[in-house]
Structure formats: structure tokens, C-alpha cells
């Protein structure tokens, strides 16, 4: 991918990371007609993860074959996201 031509073909996208989700989301919705009460609800809401993950789930489940598959088949998407400021390092490779 060269240049920013692809930007002409996609909508306006805002990425919000999970690291500071409540505050980043609250800052984002301030641009719209959210009330101060709604914004405060977002800020004050406790962190919650309802994902059911097996104990011991780690990056180790990513095999070199699976990592290569993602790198090859999603290369354009990963380059687009990186150009838009969303850097995904992915799981670490086994040694």
C-alpha cells in the first residue's frame, strides 16, 4: 500500500483502545449530545470482563503457522490500521 488513497474509500473511523476505555470513550462522546450525567456514568462505570477464557490461555496457542497465515492474509488490513494509528503487535512468536 502506497500513500493514503485508501482513505478516500472508507468512512471516518475512531479507534478507542481498552487501556483507558472509560475516559477515552467519555472524551469521544463529549463531541455529541451526551449529557454530563451520561458522560459521568461512562467514567464511573467499573471495569467488567465477561469473557470466558480457559485458565492458562496465553499467546502460546498461536503457532508459527497461524501467525504466518494472519500476516499473509490480513497484511493489507494490518497496514491500513497501522496507517490510521492503530498498532497491533500481535502475540509473540515462540523461540
Residue, then its C-alpha position, 0 to 999 in steps of 0.5 A: x500500500x502506497x500513500x493514503x488513497x485508501x482513505x478516500x474509500x472508507x468512512x471516518x473511523x475512531x479507534x478507542x483502545x481498552x487501556x483507558x476505555x472509560x475516559x477515552x470513550x467519555x472524551x469521544x462522546x463529549x463531541x455529541x449530545x451526551x449529557x454530563x450525567x451520561x458522560x459521568x456514568x461512562x467514567x464511573x462505570x467499573x471495569x467488567x470482563x465477561x469473557x470466558x477464557x480457559x485458565x492458562x490461555x496465553x499467546x502460546x496457542x498461536x503457532x508459527x503457522x497461524x501467525x504466518x497465515x494472519x500476516x499473509x492474509x490480513x497484511x493489507x488490513x494490518x497496514x491500513x490500521x497501522x496507517x490510521x494509528x492503530x498498532x497491533x503487535x500481535x502475540x509473540x512468536x515462540x523461540 
